[in-house]
Amino acid sequence: MKVACNCGIEMKNARTGMVWLELKEDGTPYQGWSCDKMECPDCGNVVYRLANSPMLHCAEKGFDANLHAAREVGILVEDVP
Ligand SMILES: [Zn+2]
């Protein structure tokens, strides 16, 4: 699937296998989504393309540990796109 930037350029896959962290309304971690980082080669705009379903859920055992591990290796995306 192609992702077009606002400037009309096709965005390139900058990094795969990242984890996008979805927060609850109160700001606590809710779900982790597998995602790819897409970057516009022209203007540098970045978006994250999420998988169809979350792979981590806060009710699951080990959720905090998984988030921590993802953060440690630099693949956790905590800023909301
Ligand atoms: Zn662009």
PDB file of the backbone (N, CA, C, O) and the ligand in Angstrom, with CONECT records:
HET     ZN  A 101       1
ATOM      1  N   MET A   1       0.846  -1.202   0.000  1.00  0.00           N
ATOM      2  CA  MET A   1       0.000   0.000   0.000  1.00  0.00           C
ATOM      3  C   MET A   1       0.879   1.247   0.000  1.00  0.00           C
ATOM      4  O   MET A   1       1.798   1.381   0.808  1.00  0.00           O
ATOM      5  N   LYS A   2       0.577   2.146  -0.915  1.00  0.00           N
ATOM      6  CA  LYS A   2       1.360   3.381  -0.998  1.00  0.00           C
ATOM      7  C   LYS A   2       0.765   4.448  -0.086  1.00  0.00           C
ATOM      8  O   LYS A   2      -0.451   4.548   0.081  1.00  0.00           O
ATOM      9  N   VAL A   3       1.646   5.229   0.486  1.00  0.00           N
ATOM     10  CA  VAL A   3       1.220   6.316   1.349  1.00  0.00           C
ATOM     11  C   VAL A   3       1.708   7.615   0.733  1.00  0.00           C
ATOM     12  O   VAL A   3       2.907   7.808   0.529  1.00  0.00           O
ATOM     13  N   ALA A   4       0.775   8.498   0.442  1.00  0.00           N
ATOM     14  CA  ALA A   4       1.146   9.769  -0.159  1.00  0.00           C
ATOM     15  C   ALA A   4       1.255  10.854   0.913  1.00  0.00           C
ATOM     16  O   ALA A   4       0.423  10.956   1.814  1.00  0.00           O
ATOM     17  N   CYS A   5       2.289  11.643   0.783  1.00  0.00           N
ATOM     18  CA  CYS A   5       2.479  12.764   1.700  1.00  0.00           C
ATOM     19  C   CYS A   5       1.564  13.919   1.308  1.00  0.00           C
ATOM     20  O   CYS A   5       1.030  13.950   0.200  1.00  0.00           O
ATOM     21  N   ASN A   6       1.391  14.851   2.210  1.00  0.00           N
ATOM     22  CA  ASN A   6       0.601  16.057   1.911  1.00  0.00           C
ATOM     23  C   ASN A   6       1.151  16.797   0.703  1.00  0.00           C
ATOM     24  O   ASN A   6       0.406  17.449  -0.030  1.00  0.00           O
ATOM     25  N   CYS A   7       2.457  16.694   0.499  1.00  0.00           N
ATOM     26  CA  CYS A   7       3.076  17.418  -0.614  1.00  0.00           C
ATOM     27  C   CYS A   7       2.956  16.661  -1.926  1.00  0.00           C
ATOM     28  O   CYS A   7       3.423  17.141  -2.959  1.00  0.00           O
ATOM     29  N   GLY A   8       2.329  15.465  -1.904  1.00  0.00           N
ATOM     30  CA  GLY A   8       2.089  14.726  -3.128  1.00  0.00           C
ATOM     31  C   GLY A   8       3.138  13.693  -3.467  1.00  0.00           C
ATOM     32  O   GLY A   8       2.995  12.972  -4.454  1.00  0.00           O
ATOM     33  N   ILE A   9       4.189  13.603  -2.674  1.00  0.00           N
ATOM     34  CA  ILE A   9       5.258  12.641  -2.903  1.00  0.00           C
ATOM     35  C   ILE A   9       4.911  11.320  -2.207  1.00  0.00           C
ATOM     36  O   ILE A   9       4.310  11.308  -1.133  1.00  0.00           O
ATOM     37  N   GLU A  10       5.298  10.223  -2.833  1.00  0.00           N
ATOM     38  CA  GLU A  10       5.090   8.924  -2.193  1.00  0.00           C
ATOM     39  C   GLU A  10       6.082   8.757  -1.048  1.00  0.00           C
ATOM     40  O   GLU A  10       7.284   8.966  -1.215  1.00  0.00           O
ATOM     41  N   MET A  11       5.562   8.377   0.113  1.00  0.00           N
ATOM     42  CA  MET A  11       6.429   8.239   1.279  1.00  0.00           C
ATOM     43  C   MET A  11       7.187   6.914   1.234  1.00  0.00           C
ATOM     44  O   MET A  11       6.678   5.910   0.737  1.00  0.00           O
ATOM     45  N   LYS A  12       8.394   6.928   1.754  1.00  0.00           N
ATOM     46  CA  LYS A  12       9.236   5.735   1.751  1.00  0.00           C
ATOM     47  C   LYS A  12       9.230   5.085   3.121  1.00  0.00           C
ATOM     48  O   LYS A  12       9.091   5.753   4.146  1.00  0.00           O
ATOM     49  N   ASN A  13       9.386   3.757   3.118  1.00  0.00           N
ATOM     50  CA  ASN A  13       9.455   3.029   4.374  1.00  0.00           C
ATOM     51  C   ASN A  13      10.798   3.299   5.035  1.00  0.00           C
ATOM     52  O   ASN A  13      11.838   2.887   4.522  1.00  0.00           O
ATOM     53  N   ALA A  14      10.783   3.988   6.171  1.00  0.00           N
ATOM     54  CA  ALA A  14      12.028   4.358   6.837  1.00  0.00           C
ATOM     55  C   ALA A  14      12.459   3.315   7.865  1.00  0.00           C
ATOM     56  O   ALA A  14      13.651   3.105   8.091  1.00  0.00           O
ATOM     57  N   ARG A  15      11.481   2.671   8.479  1.00  0.00           N
ATOM     58  CA  ARG A  15      11.808   1.642   9.466  1.00  0.00           C
ATOM     59  C   ARG A  15      10.587   0.756   9.698  1.00  0.00           C
ATOM     60  O   ARG A  15       9.471   1.251   9.849  1.00  0.00           O
ATOM     61  N   THR A  16      10.807  -0.550   9.726  1.00  0.00           N
ATOM     62  CA  THR A  16       9.713  -1.486   9.969  1.00  0.00           C
ATOM     63  C   THR A  16       9.831  -2.066  11.372  1.00  0.00           C
ATOM     64  O   THR A  16      10.850  -1.900  12.043  1.00  0.00           O
ATOM     65  N   GLY A  17       8.786  -2.741  11.801  1.00  0.00           N
ATOM     66  CA  GLY A  17       8.825  -3.467  13.057  1.00  0.00           C
ATOM     67  C   GLY A  17       8.873  -2.597  14.300  1.00  0.00           C
ATOM     68  O   GLY A  17       9.478  -2.971  15.305  1.00  0.00           O
ATOM     69  N   MET A  18       8.241  -1.445  14.231  1.00  0.00           N
ATOM     70  CA  MET A  18       8.183  -0.581  15.403  1.00  0.00           C
ATOM     71  C   MET A  18       6.869  -0.834  16.156  1.00  0.00           C
ATOM     72  O   MET A  18       5.972  -1.512  15.654  1.00  0.00           O
ATOM     73  N   VAL A  19       6.776  -0.283  17.349  1.00  0.00           N
ATOM     74  CA  VAL A  19       5.575  -0.452  18.160  1.00  0.00           C
ATOM     75  C   VAL A  19       5.000   0.925  18.479  1.00  0.00           C
ATOM     76  O   VAL A  19       5.646   1.750  19.124  1.00  0.00           O
ATOM     77  N   TRP A  20       3.787   1.151  18.020  1.00  0.00           N
ATOM     78  CA  TRP A  20       3.126   2.431  18.302  1.00  0.00           C
ATOM     79  C   TRP A  20       2.252   2.257  19.539  1.00  0.00           C
ATOM     80  O   TRP A  20       1.402   1.368  19.603  1.00  0.00           O
ATOM     81  N   LEU A  21       2.479   3.115  20.505  1.00  0.00           N
ATOM     82  CA  LEU A  21       1.777   2.999  21.783  1.00  0.00           C
ATOM     83  C   LEU A  21       0.525   3.868  21.802  1.00  0.00           C
ATOM     84  O   LEU A  21       0.585   5.090  21.665  1.00  0.00           O
ATOM     85  N   GLU A  22      -0.605   3.199  21.977  1.00  0.00           N
ATOM     86  CA  GLU A  22      -1.888   3.890  22.103  1.00  0.00           C
ATOM     87  C   GLU A  22      -2.173   4.111  23.586  1.00  0.00           C
ATOM     88  O   GLU A  22      -2.060   3.194  24.399  1.00  0.00           O
ATOM     89  N   LEU A  23      -2.541   5.333  23.917  1.00  0.00           N
ATOM     90  CA  LEU A  23      -2.810   5.682  25.313  1.00  0.00           C
ATOM     91  C   LEU A  23      -4.302   5.770  25.592  1.00  0.00           C
ATOM     92  O   LEU A  23      -5.101   6.046  24.698  1.00  0.00           O
ATOM     93  N   LYS A  24      -4.662   5.531  26.843  1.00  0.00           N
ATOM     94  CA  LYS A  24      -6.036   5.786  27.270  1.00  0.00           C
ATOM     95  C   LYS A  24      -6.220   7.297  27.417  1.00  0.00           C
ATOM     96  O   LYS A  24      -5.265   8.068  27.329  1.00  0.00           O
ATOM     97  N   GLU A  25      -7.464   7.693  27.640  1.00  0.00           N
ATOM     98  CA  GLU A  25      -7.741   9.125  27.786  1.00  0.00           C
ATOM     99  C   GLU A  25      -6.999   9.739  28.962  1.00  0.00           C
ATOM    100  O   GLU A  25      -6.685  10.930  28.956  1.00  0.00           O
ATOM    101  N   ASP A  26      -6.718   8.915  29.978  1.00  0.00           N
ATOM    102  CA  ASP A  26      -5.991   9.436  31.142  1.00  0.00           C
ATOM    103  C   ASP A  26      -4.478   9.404  30.948  1.00  0.00           C
ATOM    104  O   ASP A  26      -3.726   9.754  31.858  1.00  0.00           O
ATOM    105  N   GLY A  27      -4.031   8.984  29.763  1.00  0.00           N
ATOM    106  CA  GLY A  27      -2.609   9.036  29.443  1.00  0.00           C
ATOM    107  C   GLY A  27      -1.814   7.801  29.798  1.00  0.00           C
ATOM    108  O   GLY A  27      -0.600   7.764  29.598  1.00  0.00           O
ATOM    109  N   THR A  28      -2.483   6.788  30.322  1.00  0.00           N
ATOM    110  CA  THR A  28      -1.771   5.553  30.633  1.00  0.00           C
ATOM    111  C   THR A  28      -1.770   4.627  29.407  1.00  0.00           C
ATOM    112  O   THR A  28      -2.678   4.693  28.579  1.00  0.00           O
ATOM    113  N   PRO A  29      -0.753   3.769  29.294  1.00  0.00           N
ATOM    114  CA  PRO A  29      -0.652   2.877  28.129  1.00  0.00           C
ATOM    115  C   PRO A  29      -1.857   1.957  27.996  1.00  0.00           C
ATOM    116  O   PRO A  29      -2.347   1.408  28.983  1.00  0.00           O
ATOM    117  N   TYR A  30      -2.327   1.798  26.761  1.00  0.00           N
ATOM    118  CA  TYR A  30      -3.506   0.976  26.507  1.00  0.00           C
ATOM    119  C   TYR A  30      -3.172  -0.219  25.621  1.00  0.00           C
ATOM    120  O   TYR A  30      -3.329  -1.369  26.031  1.00  0.00           O
ATOM    121  N   GLN A  31      -2.708   0.062  24.396  1.00  0.00           N
ATOM    122  CA  GLN A  31      -2.394  -1.012  23.462  1.00  0.00           C
ATOM    123  C   GLN A  31      -1.152  -0.677  22.667  1.00  0.00           C
ATOM    124  O   GLN A  31      -0.850   0.490  22.421  1.00  0.00           O
ATOM    125  N   GLY A  32      -0.426  -1.726  22.263  1.00  0.00           N
ATOM    126  CA  GLY A  32       0.720  -1.552  21.378  1.00  0.00           C
ATOM    127  C   GLY A  32       0.401  -2.108  20.000  1.00  0.00           C
ATOM    128  O   GLY A  32      -0.089  -3.229  19.862  1.00  0.00           O
ATOM    129  N   TRP A  33       0.688  -1.301  18.982  1.00  0.00           N
ATOM    130  CA  TRP A  33       0.406  -1.692  17.601  1.00  0.00           C
ATOM    131  C   TRP A  33       1.722  -1.834  16.846  1.00  0.00           C
ATOM    132  O   TRP A  33       2.601  -0.976  16.936  1.00  0.00           O
ATOM    133  N   SER A  34       1.842  -2.913  16.111  1.00  0.00           N
ATOM    134  CA  SER A  34       2.976  -3.035  15.202  1.00  0.00           C
ATOM    135  C   SER A  34       2.839  -1.954  14.139  1.00  0.00           C
ATOM    136  O   SER A  34       1.754  -1.755  13.593  1.00  0.00           O
ATOM    137  N   CYS A  35       3.923  -1.259  13.844  1.00  0.00           N
ATOM    138  CA  CYS A  35       3.815  -0.198  12.847  1.00  0.00           C
ATOM    139  C   CYS A  35       5.114  -0.032  12.067  1.00  0.00           C
ATOM    140  O   CYS A  35       6.185  -0.469  12.489  1.00  0.00           O
ATOM    141  N   ASP A  36       4.978   0.613  10.922  1.00  0.00           N
ATOM    142  CA  ASP A  36       6.118   0.974  10.090  1.00  0.00           C
ATOM    143  C   ASP A  36       6.220   2.487  10.042  1.00  0.00           C
ATOM    144  O   ASP A  36       5.215   3.192   9.956  1.00  0.00           O
ATOM    145  N   LYS A  37       7.446   2.973  10.100  1.00  0.00           N
ATOM    146  CA  LYS A  37       7.680   4.405   9.986  1.00  0.00           C
ATOM    147  C   LYS A  37       7.833   4.767   8.517  1.00  0.00           C
ATOM    148  O   LYS A  37       8.686   4.220   7.819  1.00  0.00           O
ATOM    149  N   MET A  38       7.001   5.691   8.056  1.00  0.00           N
ATOM    150  CA  MET A  38       7.048   6.149   6.671  1.00  0.00           C
ATOM    151  C   MET A  38       7.543   7.598   6.664  1.00  0.00           C
ATOM    152  O   MET A  38       7.107   8.430   7.460  1.00  0.00           O
ATOM    153  N   GLU A  39       8.462   7.869   5.745  1.00  0.00           N
ATOM    154  CA  GLU A  39       9.040   9.198   5.699  1.00  0.00           C
ATOM    155  C   GLU A  39       9.006   9.744   4.274  1.00  0.00           C
ATOM    156  O   GLU A  39       9.288   9.028   3.313  1.00  0.00           O
ATOM    157  N   CYS A  40       8.658  11.020   4.154  1.00  0.00           N
ATOM    158  CA  CYS A  40       8.648  11.671   2.841  1.00  0.00           C
ATOM    159  C   CYS A  40      10.075  12.069   2.473  1.00  0.00           C
ATOM    160  O   CYS A  40      10.721  12.805   3.219  1.00  0.00           O
ATOM    161  N   PRO A  41      10.576  11.589   1.328  1.00  0.00           N
ATOM    162  CA  PRO A  41      11.956  11.907   0.935  1.00  0.00           C
ATOM    163  C   PRO A  41      12.129  13.381   0.559  1.00  0.00           C
ATOM    164  O   PRO A  41      13.251  13.882   0.474  1.00  0.00           O
ATOM    165  N   ASP A  42      11.017  14.060   0.340  1.00  0.00           N
ATOM    166  CA  ASP A  42      11.104  15.457  -0.077  1.00  0.00           C
ATOM    167  C   ASP A  42      11.049  16.421   1.102  1.00  0.00           C
ATOM    168  O   ASP A  42      11.973  17.207   1.310  1.00  0.00           O
ATOM    169  N   CYS A  43       9.962  16.360   1.876  1.00  0.00           N
ATOM    170  CA  CYS A  43       9.789  17.341   2.956  1.00  0.00           C
ATOM    171  C   CYS A  43      10.123  16.782   4.341  1.00  0.00           C
ATOM    172  O   CYS A  43      10.178  17.531   5.316  1.00  0.00           O
ATOM    173  N   GLY A  44      10.347  15.459   4.428  1.00  0.00           N
ATOM    174  CA  GLY A  44      10.743  14.885   5.711  1.00  0.00           C
ATOM    175  C   GLY A  44       9.598  14.593   6.654  1.00  0.00           C
ATOM    176  O   GLY A  44       9.822  14.201   7.799  1.00  0.00           O
ATOM    177  N   ASN A  45       8.374  14.777   6.189  1.00  0.00           N
ATOM    178  CA  ASN A  45       7.202  14.473   6.989  1.00  0.00           C
ATOM    179  C   ASN A  45       7.190  12.979   7.349  1.00  0.00           C
ATOM    180  O   ASN A  45       7.533  12.136   6.520  1.00  0.00           O
ATOM    181  N   VAL A  46       6.795  12.657   8.584  1.00  0.00           N
ATOM    182  CA  VAL A  46       6.801  11.275   9.054  1.00  0.00           C
ATOM    183  C   VAL A  46       5.401  10.851   9.488  1.00  0.00           C
ATOM    184  O   VAL A  46       4.725  11.575  10.218  1.00  0.00           O
ATOM    185  N   VAL A  47       4.973   9.681   9.037  1.00  0.00           N
ATOM    186  CA  VAL A  47       3.739   9.085   9.542  1.00  0.00           C
ATOM    187  C   VAL A  47       4.031   7.640   9.924  1.00  0.00           C
ATOM    188  O   VAL A  47       5.022   7.055   9.487  1.00  0.00           O
ATOM    189  N   TYR A  48       3.152   7.075  10.746  1.00  0.00           N
ATOM    190  CA  TYR A  48       3.297   5.685  11.151  1.00  0.00           C
ATOM    191  C   TYR A  48       2.113   4.896  10.636  1.00  0.00           C
ATOM    192  O   TYR A  48       0.959   5.235  10.897  1.00  0.00           O
ATOM    193  N   ARG A  49       2.412   3.839   9.900  1.00  0.00           N
ATOM    194  CA  ARG A  49       1.376   2.989   9.331  1.00  0.00           C
ATOM    195  C   ARG A  49       1.165   1.812  10.272  1.00  0.00           C
ATOM    196  O   ARG A  49       2.066   1.000  10.486  1.00  0.00           O
ATOM    197  N   LEU A  50      -0.035   1.733  10.827  1.00  0.00           N
ATOM    198  CA  LEU A  50      -0.315   0.720  11.839  1.00  0.00           C
ATOM    199  C   LEU A  50      -0.852  -0.570  11.238  1.00  0.00           C
ATOM    200  O   LEU A  50      -1.453  -0.575  10.164  1.00  0.00           O
ATOM    201  N   ALA A  51      -0.619  -1.674  11.962  1.00  0.00           N
ATOM    202  CA  ALA A  51      -1.191  -2.966  11.584  1.00  0.00           C
ATOM    203  C   ALA A  51      -2.700  -2.933  11.805  1.00  0.00           C
ATOM    204  O   ALA A  51      -3.237  -1.984  12.374  1.00  0.00           O
ATOM    205  N   ASN A  52      -3.374  -3.990  11.343  1.00  0.00           N
ATOM    206  CA  ASN A  52      -4.834  -4.026  11.425  1.00  0.00           C
ATOM    207  C   ASN A  52      -5.363  -4.248  12.829  1.00  0.00           C
ATOM    208  O   ASN A  52      -6.488  -3.863  13.146  1.00  0.00           O
ATOM    209  N   SER A  53      -4.561  -4.860  13.653  1.00  0.00           N
ATOM    210  CA  SER A  53      -5.008  -5.112  15.020  1.00  0.00           C
ATOM    211  C   SER A  53      -3.830  -4.958  15.980  1.00  0.00           C
ATOM    212  O   SER A  53      -2.681  -5.162  15.590  1.00  0.00           O
ATOM    213  N   PRO A  54      -4.112  -4.599  17.233  1.00  0.00           N
ATOM    214  CA  PRO A  54      -3.027  -4.413  18.199  1.00  0.00           C
ATOM    215  C   PRO A  54      -2.353  -5.727  18.557  1.00  0.00           C
ATOM    216  O   PRO A  54      -2.992  -6.778  18.542  1.00  0.00           O
ATOM    217  N   MET A  55      -1.072  -5.674  18.877  1.00  0.00           N
ATOM    218  CA  MET A  55      -0.372  -6.904  19.242  1.00  0.00           C
ATOM    219  C   MET A  55      -0.090  -6.981  20.738  1.00  0.00           C
ATOM    220  O   MET A  55       0.249  -8.044  21.259  1.00  0.00           O
ATOM    221  N   LEU A  56      -0.232  -5.849  21.426  1.00  0.00           N
ATOM    222  CA  LEU A  56      -0.049  -5.832  22.870  1.00  0.00           C
ATOM    223  C   LEU A  56      -1.270  -5.173  23.500  1.00  0.00           C
ATOM    224  O   LEU A  56      -1.783  -4.181  22.981  1.00  0.00           O
ATOM    225  N   HIS A  57      -1.728  -5.718  24.603  1.00  0.00           N
ATOM    226  CA  HIS A  57      -2.881  -5.125  25.287  1.00  0.00           C
ATOM    227  C   HIS A  57      -2.577  -5.021  26.771  1.00  0.00           C
ATOM    228  O   HIS A  57      -1.933  -5.901  27.343  1.00  0.00           O
ATOM    229  N   CYS A  58      -3.038  -3.949  27.391  1.00  0.00           N
ATOM    230  CA  CYS A  58      -2.670  -3.671  28.778  1.00  0.00           C
ATOM    231  C   CYS A  58      -3.179  -4.715  29.761  1.00  0.00           C
ATOM    232  O   CYS A  58      -2.667  -4.822  30.876  1.00  0.00           O
ATOM    233  N   ALA A  59      -4.199  -5.496  29.350  1.00  0.00           N
ATOM    234  CA  ALA A  59      -4.721  -6.528  30.251  1.00  0.00           C
ATOM    235  C   ALA A  59      -3.883  -7.801  30.197  1.00  0.00           C
ATOM    236  O   ALA A  59      -4.068  -8.708  31.010  1.00  0.00           O
ATOM    237  N   GLU A  60      -2.959  -7.867  29.237  1.00  0.00           N
ATOM    238  CA  GLU A  60      -2.156  -9.070  29.084  1.00  0.00           C
ATOM    239  C   GLU A  60      -0.969  -9.077  30.033  1.00  0.00           C
ATOM    240  O   GLU A  60      -0.407  -8.040  30.385  1.00  0.00           O
ATOM    241  N   LYS A  61      -0.619 -10.278  30.426  1.00  0.00           N
ATOM    242  CA  LYS A  61       0.553 -10.461  31.264  1.00  0.00           C
ATOM    243  C   LYS A  61       1.802 -10.029  30.478  1.00  0.00           C
ATOM    244  O   LYS A  61       1.956 -10.364  29.304  1.00  0.00           O
ATOM    245  N   GLY A  62       2.679  -9.287  31.143  1.00  0.00           N
ATOM    246  CA  GLY A  62       3.924  -8.899  30.492  1.00  0.00           C
ATOM    247  C   GLY A  62       3.827  -7.643  29.649  1.00  0.00           C
ATOM    248  O   GLY A  62       4.781  -7.282  28.959  1.00  0.00           O
ATOM    249  N   PHE A  63       2.671  -6.965  29.697  1.00  0.00           N
ATOM    250  CA  PHE A  63       2.478  -5.769  28.866  1.00  0.00           C
ATOM    251  C   PHE A  63       3.534  -4.699  29.172  1.00  0.00           C
ATOM    252  O   PHE A  63       4.180  -4.173  28.265  1.00  0.00           O
ATOM    253  N   ASP A  64       3.696  -4.390  30.447  1.00  0.00           N
ATOM    254  CA  ASP A  64       4.671  -3.366  30.831  1.00  0.00           C
ATOM    255  C   ASP A  64       6.091  -3.764  30.437  1.00  0.00           C
ATOM    256  O   ASP A  64       6.874  -2.930  29.981  1.00  0.00           O
ATOM    257  N   ALA A  65       6.414  -5.041  30.615  1.00  0.00           N
ATOM    258  CA  ALA A  65       7.750  -5.530  30.260  1.00  0.00           C
ATOM    259  C   ALA A  65       7.991  -5.432  28.761  1.00  0.00           C
ATOM    260  O   ALA A  65       9.088  -5.084  28.323  1.00  0.00           O
ATOM    261  N   ASN A  66       6.958  -5.743  27.974  1.00  0.00           N
ATOM    262  CA  ASN A  66       7.087  -5.648  26.523  1.00  0.00           C
ATOM    263  C   ASN A  66       7.279  -4.207  26.075  1.00  0.00           C
ATOM    264  O   ASN A  66       8.081  -3.928  25.184  1.00  0.00           O
ATOM    265  N   LEU A  67       6.534  -3.287  26.700  1.00  0.00           N
ATOM    266  CA  LEU A  67       6.699  -1.868  26.369  1.00  0.00           C
ATOM    267  C   LEU A  67       8.102  -1.398  26.739  1.00  0.00           C
ATOM    268  O   LEU A  67       8.754  -0.673  25.988  1.00  0.00           O
ATOM    269  N   HIS A  68       8.542  -1.827  27.906  1.00  0.00           N
ATOM    270  CA  HIS A  68       9.871  -1.440  28.371  1.00  0.00           C
ATOM    271  C   HIS A  68      10.943  -1.952  27.404  1.00  0.00           C
ATOM    272  O   HIS A  68      11.878  -1.229  27.061  1.00  0.00           O
ATOM    273  N   ALA A  69      10.794  -3.203  26.972  1.00  0.00           N
ATOM    274  CA  ALA A  69      11.769  -3.794  26.053  1.00  0.00           C
ATOM    275  C   ALA A  69      11.794  -3.038  24.721  1.00  0.00           C
ATOM    276  O   ALA A  69      12.860  -2.792  24.157  1.00  0.00           O
ATOM    277  N   ALA A  70      10.608  -2.675  24.230  1.00  0.00           N
ATOM    278  CA  ALA A  70      10.527  -1.940  22.964  1.00  0.00           C
ATOM    279  C   ALA A  70      11.170  -0.560  23.100  1.00  0.00           C
ATOM    280  O   ALA A  70      11.828  -0.072  22.182  1.00  0.00           O
ATOM    281  N   ARG A  71      10.964   0.056  24.266  1.00  0.00           N
ATOM    282  CA  ARG A  71      11.541   1.377  24.507  1.00  0.00           C
ATOM    283  C   ARG A  71      13.070   1.277  24.582  1.00  0.00           C
ATOM    284  O   ARG A  71      13.786   2.143  24.079  1.00  0.00           O
ATOM    285  N   GLU A  72      13.548   0.218  25.212  1.00  0.00           N
ATOM    286  CA  GLU A  72      14.988   0.012  25.385  1.00  0.00           C
ATOM    287  C   GLU A  72      15.710  -0.076  24.044  1.00  0.00           C
ATOM    288  O   GLU A  72      16.811   0.453  23.893  1.00  0.00           O
ATOM    289  N   VAL A  73      15.091  -0.742  23.071  1.00  0.00           N
ATOM    290  CA  VAL A  73      15.752  -0.922  21.785  1.00  0.00           C
ATOM    291  C   VAL A  73      15.371   0.170  20.782  1.00  0.00           C
ATOM    292  O   VAL A  73      15.758   0.121  19.614  1.00  0.00           O
ATOM    293  N   GLY A  74      14.604   1.156  21.259  1.00  0.00           N
ATOM    294  CA  GLY A  74      14.351   2.329  20.423  1.00  0.00           C
ATOM    295  C   GLY A  74      13.292   2.158  19.361  1.00  0.00           C
ATOM    296  O   GLY A  74      13.290   2.889  18.370  1.00  0.00           O
ATOM    297  N   ILE A  75      12.377   1.194  19.547  1.00  0.00           N
ATOM    298  CA  ILE A  75      11.342   1.017  18.526  1.00  0.00           C
ATOM    299  C   ILE A  75       9.964   1.426  19.029  1.00  0.00           C
ATOM    300  O   ILE A  75       8.975   1.258  18.315  1.00  0.00           O
ATOM    301  N   LEU A  76       9.881   1.958  20.240  1.00  0.00           N
ATOM    302  CA  LEU A  76       8.583   2.363  20.764  1.00  0.00           C
ATOM    303  C   LEU A  76       8.279   3.802  20.337  1.00  0.00           C
ATOM    304  O   LEU A  76       9.061   4.721  20.581  1.00  0.00           O
ATOM    305  N   VAL A  77       7.134   3.965  19.701  1.00  0.00           N
ATOM    306  CA  VAL A  77       6.707   5.289  19.242  1.00  0.00           C
ATOM    307  C   VAL A  77       5.705   5.834  20.238  1.00  0.00           C
ATOM    308  O   VAL A  77       4.583   5.336  20.329  1.00  0.00           O
ATOM    309  N   GLU A  78       6.096   6.844  20.979  1.00  0.00           N
ATOM    310  CA  GLU A  78       5.233   7.338  22.048  1.00  0.00           C
ATOM    311  C   GLU A  78       4.575   8.681  21.718  1.00  0.00           C
ATOM    312  O   GLU A  78       3.658   9.118  22.414  1.00  0.00           O
ATOM    313  N   ASP A  79       5.047   9.325  20.659  1.00  0.00           N
ATOM    314  CA  ASP A  79       4.387  10.561  20.265  1.00  0.00           C
ATOM    315  C   ASP A  79       3.284  10.240  19.284  1.00  0.00           C
ATOM    316  O   ASP A  79       3.509   9.556  18.285  1.00  0.00           O
ATOM    317  N   VAL A  80       2.105  10.727  19.565  1.00  0.00           N
ATOM    318  CA  VAL A  80       0.937  10.415  18.760  1.00  0.00           C
ATOM    319  C   VAL A  80       1.042  11.100  17.387  1.00  0.00           C
ATOM    320  O   VAL A  80       1.241  12.312  17.304  1.00  0.00           O
ATOM    321  N   PRO A  81       0.905  10.308  16.312  1.00  0.00           N
ATOM    322  CA  PRO A  81       0.988  10.899  14.977  1.00  0.00           C
ATOM    323  C   PRO A  81      -0.203  11.778  14.645  1.00  0.00           C
ATOM    324  O   PRO A  81      -0.269  12.343  13.553  1.00  0.00           O
TER     325      PRO A  81
HETATM  326 ZN    ZN A 101       6.254  15.505   1.733  1.00  0.00          ZN2+
END
